[in-house]
Amino acid sequence: MNVTLRQLRVFQAVAEERNFSRAGDRVGLTQPAVSRAIVELESQLGLKLLDRTTREVVLTEAGQSLALRLDRVLDELDQALAEVHGMAGARRGKVRVASSPTLSANLMPACIAECARRDPEIELVLLDRIQQDVLDSVRAGEVDFGVVVEPPSADDLHCEAILDDPFCLVMAPGHRLAEKASVRWPMLDGEQLVLLDYASGSRRLIDDALAAHGARCEVRQQVGHPTTAFRMVEQGIGISVMPAMAMPPSGLPALVVRPLLPKIRRSIMLVHRRNRAPSPLAQRVWALIREVAGRR
């Protein structure tokens, strides 16, 4: 197989632009030259990467698979070349971090802002994905590292806990438990719940906590985002167990939030592949996220 860097960069441009002319403008080639590079690449791989019509360019399944990994591969190559030639002294580049939704919303914005202030030459790119997709991205090498709730299986990952996030109870003001300063887990027995679904790294921990304290509850609705659960609680569909970090900074004016006792916490972790150490730039971002989390 004799795939060239030029062919890969042309394919990357076409995959992102979905147009041969725009891709050619981007890489400084004519449209026929772009088409020829794609044909050569497909010939070398023995696979069709693009479906071309007069109106659009669509990635095939093989094309999507290649495009998904190619950005990171070329980013790493560019960074390696820059470092070797002393162009950036390992201080400039892109770091890709994947995190699950509640962490993307309530931890990562502060980290991105801090990175922009402290290391403006580092571009921190956030991929907001459900927990399993974050872990898959880390294992596939699509990102430098991930920020997740403690994974159930992590033998192939290096994990570092950076934050403990306790669970709390969210309910309407008129609920029987709303007058209490705190609520014990067994007191939830018989309640109707609105919970995050199993795409969330928290759901497994919530189920385990309810079972451990003998709280047999009916799960009325399972949703993908805390905001949806809050709106359902407002409408009286049920009460909700949520990690404290899922609470919006402005609070929940229409609802009551109480700590659950005994305190059960989810552990927020940074994870990367055990057999692949992060780059020096990624290590700097890793340390920055750990520092920002430590202030909470």
N, C-alpha and C positions, 0 to 999 in steps of 0.2 A: 504494500500500500504506500502510495507516494502522495499524501495529502500535504498541501503547502499552506503556510501561514496566510498567504494572500487569499487563497480560496476560502479559508475559514473567516477571515475578516469580511470578505464580500458576502458570504452567507449570513453572517451576523447582521450586517447592514440591511440585507433584504428581509431577514426575519423580523427586524424591528420596524422597518419602513413599510413592508408589505407592498413594495413598488420598486421596479427595477430602475426607473429613471431617478427617483429620489435616492435610492441606494447608491447609484453611480455618482451622483453629485456629492454624496457624503464621503465616498472613498476615492474620488477623483478618477473615475473610469467612465467610459461611454457605456450606454445601455447594452450594445452587443458584447462588449468586454465583460460586463457583469453576467450576462446570460452564458457566455462561454465558460466563465469561472465556475458557475453553478453546475453546468453540464459536466465539467471535468471532475468536480467534487463528487457528484452523484455517481459518475463512472468509477472513481476510485473506491467508493464505499459500496458500490453495488446496490444502492438503495435510492429510491426516489424521495427527495427531501421536500419538494414543492409541487403543488398543483397550480399550473399557470393558465389563466384565461385572459381574454382581452381586457377584462375589467379588474381582476384582482389576483393576488398571490396568496395562496393558502398553504400553510405548513401541513405536511403529512404527519402521521404519528411518529415516524422516524425523525422528521424535521423538528417536531416539537421536542422530542427527547434530546436531540443534539443542541437545539437553541437553549434549552433549560440549563445545560451544563456549560455551554460555551462562554457565556459572559464571565463566569468566575475564572475559567481556565485562562482566558485572554487577559483578564485583569491581573491575575497572578503573574503571567508572563511579562506584561508591561511593567509591573512593579519590580520583578526580578531583574529585568533589563535596566531599569532606571537605577536600581541599587548597584548593579555591577559596574555601570558606567559612572557612578558617583553623581548622578543627576539630581537625586533627591535625598540622598543620605538616609534612606529608610524613613523619611519623615512625611512623605506625600503619598497618598493613595486612597483606595476605597476599602472599607471594611463592611462586610455584609453580616447582619445580625438578624436572626429570626426570633420572634417571641410570640407567645400566645396572647389572645385579645385583651384580657384584663391587664396584663403587664404592658402590652403595647400602648394602652390608653392611660395607664396610671403610674408607670415607672419610666418608660422609654422616652417620652417627650423631654423630661428633665435631663436625661442622659444625652440626648441629641443636642439640646441647647448648650449643655456644659461642654460637650466635645467641640461644638462650633466656636465657643469662647476660648477654650484652652488650646485646642489643636485645629485651627482653621484649615490646615493643609490635609487633614483627614476627613474624608467624606463618609459619614456613618449612614449606611443604607439599611433601613428597617424593612423586614418582610413580616407583615402581620398575618399570622396563620394559626389555625387550631393546633392544639398541643401535639397531636400525632404527626401532623405535617411538619412542625418544627423539628421534631426528632428525626423524621425521615430526611429532611433537608440537611441536618447535621451529619447524619450517617452517610448520605450520598456525596458530601463534600460541596454542596451547593452554597453553603454559607460558612463563614469563619467560625461561628459558634451560635448557640441558642440560649434563650432565657426562658425557663420553663418552671412549672410546678414539678416537684420531685417525681421522676419517672418511675413506673413500677419495675422496669427492667433496664438496667444500665451497665451491664458487665462490659460492654464495648465502649463505654463513654467515660470520660473524666468529668466528674461533677464537683462543683464547689458551691456550697450553700452561702447565700449572701443576705438572706432576709427571711424572717419568720413572720407569717401573716395569719392572725387568728380568725376564726369563723365567728360570725355574729348572726343574730336573728333580725329579720326585717318584717314588719307587720303594720297593719292599719292602726290608727290611734284607738279605735274602739275594741281591739282584740283583748281577750281576757288576760293575756300576758303583758300587755303594754304598760301597765302600771308598775311592774316590777323593775327594780334597778338592774337586775341581771336575771338570766333564765338558765336553769339547769337542763341539760340534754334530755333527761327522762321526762321532763314536763312537756315535751313535744309529742309524747305518745298520743295517737289518735288524731293528730292534726292533719290537715290537708296542705300539701306543700307545692310550691312552684320552684323547681330546681334547674340549675344548669344541666345540659345534657352531657352524654358521655364523651363528647369531643373535648370537654373541658378536663384539665388535669385535676380539678378540684372535686369532681363528682364522686370519684372512687373514695376519696377521703371522707366526704360527707356521708356516704352510705355506710362506711365502716364505723363512723362515730355514732350514727343513729343505732346501728345494730349492737354496738358495744354497750350502749346505755339503755337498751330495751325499748327504744322509741319506735313503735310500729306506726308508720305514717302512710297515708295515701298520697302518691305523687300525681297531682292533677294535671300538671303541665311540665314539659321539659323543653327548655329554650336554649338558644345559642349565645345570648348576650344578656348581661345583667340588667341593662335598661329595659329590655322586654319583660323580664321577671318583675321589676319594680312596678311597671305599669299594670301588670296583672294583679299584683298585690294590692295596688290602689283600687282595683275594681272588685276586690273581695273574693278572688278566685282561690286564694290560699295565702299562706305565709311563706317566707323564704329563708333559707340558710345560705349566707354568702360570705366570701372572704372579705375582710375589712378593706383590702385594697380595691375592691370593686365599688366601694362607695365613692360617688362623685365628690370633688373637692368642695362644692357648694352645699353638700349634704342632701338630705331627702326631706324637704319641708312637709310633704304630705304624708310621710310615713314615720314610724318609730323604729329606731335601731337599738338593740340591746346586746351586750356581750353574752356569749354562751359559756357556761361553766360545767365541768372543768374546762379550762382553755385547751382547745385543740388547734394546732397551727399547721398550715401548709408551709412547706419549705420551698422558697424560691431559689433556683439554682442556675448557675452558668454551666453549660455543657459543651464539650467538644469531643471529637473522636479520640479515643485513647491512644491510637497509633499515629496520630498526626498533631503535632504541637502547633498552636496558632502562630501566625507570622508575627514579627515584632510590632507591626502596626496594630494587629488584632489584640495582642497582649496589652497594649496601652489602652485600647478601648475596653477590654475586659476589666482592667484595674479601675478605670474611670467609672464603669457601671457599678462595680463593687463598692466604690467610694460613695457614689450617689445613693445607693441602696442603704448603706450604713448610716446615712443621716436621717432616715425615716424613723 
